[in-house]
Amino acid sequence: MIALMDADQAVAALANAEVIAVPTDTVYGVAASLARPSAVAALFTLKGRPSTLALPVMVDSVEQIEALGVAFPPGARRLAEAFWPGPLTIVVPVPARIATLVGGTSQSAGFRIPDDAHLRAMLARSGPLCVTSANGHGEPPCQSAAQVRRAFEGSHVLAGVVDGGDRSAKVSTVVELFDHSWRIVREGALGAQEISTVLDRDEDTTH
């Protein structure tokens, strides 16, 4: 049976390049430290996720994003101010080393600050984490620690799960920003009109 972890154990496991499951503000996610490439690779294996599908990155602040060498454009800042912490993933250009690490087919990555104080406290200690929904690729996301333990029973990759109770919120909305345009990659908890209202105020970013 997959072990239950407290926050201290979870942070230690992440630093040790292990993959763990954590409760987010939407559903449960499986997480690996962005600073541990072997763990990020193991996360792809655990999920059965194609390497062409980039992993999103969770952080506790915009400063953590900028510390990675990422230039956060004006439109992204407006979205962050309006909706973070919350269910919005903002995709922006990133240095090649980051793009290669998280996978995908473009020089970009998606970032999010979750609306969960316990997870943000963990992120402040662990640094940026690649986090994707806890489930096999194409399967429904897990909404409890018990579901995570059942879904990954027998796995030698998942080191443990932090039990944060039941989670059943909608997945995050994913918005990709370009130099002078933007698009919604996936509509989730936030609608297109909410995104448009914020970005239309930004003279440097138009749809």
Residue pairs with C-beta under 8 A, 6 or more apart in sequence:
1 149
1 153
2 21
2 148
2 149
2 152
2 153
2 155
2 158
2 160
2 161
3 159
3 160
3 161
4 145
4 160
4 161
4 162
4 163
5 13
5 20
5 159
5 160
5 161
5 162
6 162
7 118
7 121
7 122
7 162
9 160
10 20
10 22
10 122
10 126
10 160
10 162
11 122
11 125
11 126
13 20
13 159
13 160
14 20
14 31
14 32
14 33
14 36
14 39
14 126
14 129
15 33
15 36
15 126
17 32
17 33
17 36
17 38
17 39
17 42
18 32
18 39
18 159
18 160
19 30
19 31
19 32
19 39
19 42
19 43
19 46
19 157
19 158
19 159
20 30
20 31
20 158
20 159
20 160
20 161
20 162
21 28
21 29
21 30
21 31
21 134
21 142
21 145
21 148
21 152
21 158
21 160
21 161
21 162
22 28
22 29
22 30
22 31
22 119
22 122
22 131
22 161
22 162
22 164
23 29
23 116
23 118
23 119
23 145
23 162
23 163
23 164
23 165
23 167
24 58
24 114
24 116
24 119
24 131
24 167
25 85
25 86
25 87
25 114
25 115
25 116
25 119
25 167
25 169
26 87
26 114
26 167
26 169
26 170
26 171
26 172
26 188
26 189
27 133
27 134
27 141
27 142
27 143
27 167
27 168
27 169
27 171
28 133
28 134
28 141
28 142
28 143
28 144
28 145
28 147
28 148
28 161
28 167
29 58
29 131
29 132
29 133
29 134
30 43
30 46
30 47
30 131
30 132
30 133
30 134
30 158
31 43
31 58
31 129
31 130
31 131
32 39
32 40
32 42
32 43
32 129
32 130
33 39
33 40
33 126
33 127
33 128
33 129
33 130
34 40
34 57
34 68
34 98
34 101
34 102
34 127
34 128
34 129
34 130
35 127
35 128
37 101
40 55
40 101
40 102
40 130
42 157
43 49
43 55
43 130
43 132
44 51
44 55
44 103
45 157
46 152
46 155
46 157
46 158
47 132
47 135
47 136
47 137
48 136
48 137
49 55
49 103
49 132
49 137
50 137
51 103
52 103
52 104
52 105
53 103
53 104
54 99
54 102
54 103
54 104
54 105
54 106
54 108
54 109
54 110
55 102
55 103
55 130
55 131
55 132
56 89
56 102
56 109
56 110
56 111
56 112
56 130
56 131
56 132
56 174
57 102
57 109
57 110
57 111
57 112
57 128
57 129
57 130
57 131
58 111
58 112
58 113
58 114
58 119
58 123
58 128
58 129
58 130
58 131
59 65
59 111
59 112
59 113
59 123
59 128
60 113
60 120
60 121
60 123
60 124
61 113
61 124
62 72
62 77
62 80
62 113
64 123
64 127
64 128
65 72
65 111
65 128
66 72
68 94
68 95
68 98
68 128
69 94
69 95
69 98
70 92
70 93
70 94
70 95
70 98
70 109
70 111
71 92
71 93
72 80
72 92
73 92
73 177
73 204
73 205
74 202
74 204
74 205
75 177
75 182
75 199
75 202
75 204
75 205
76 90
76 92
76 177
78 198
78 199
78 201
78 202
78 205
79 88
79 90
79 175
79 195
79 198
79 199
80 90
80 113
82 198
83 190
83 194
83 198
84 112
84 113
85 113
85 114
85 115
85 116
85 120
86 113
86 114
86 115
86 172
86 189
86 190
87 112
87 115
87 169
87 170
87 171
87 172
87 173
87 188
87 189
87 190
88 112
88 172
88 173
88 174
88 175
88 189
88 190
88 195
89 110
89 111
89 112
89 172
89 173
89 174
89 175
90 110
90 111
90 112
90 175
90 177
91 108
91 109
91 110
91 111
91 174
91 175
91 176
91 177
91 185
92 108
92 109
92 111
92 176
92 177
93 107
93 108
94 107
94 108
94 109
96 107
98 109
99 106
99 107
99 108
99 109
102 109
102 130
108 176
110 174
110 176
112 172
113 120
114 120
114 123
116 164
118 164
119 164
122 162
123 129
133 141
133 142
133 171
134 141
134 142
134 147
134 148
134 151
134 152
134 161
135 141
135 142
135 151
136 151
139 151
141 171
142 148
142 151
143 166
143 167
143 168
144 165
144 166
144 167
145 161
145 162
145 163
145 164
148 158
148 161
149 161
152 158
169 189
170 188
170 189
171 186
171 188
171 189
172 186
172 188
172 189
172 190
173 184
173 186
173 187
173 188
173 189
173 190
173 191
173 195
174 184
174 185
174 186
174 188
175 182
175 183
175 184
175 185
175 195
176 182
176 183
176 184
176 185
177 205
180 204
180 205
180 206
181 205
181 206
181 207
182 195
182 199
182 205
182 206
182 207
183 207
184 192
184 195
196 207
199 205
199 206
199 207
200 206
200 207
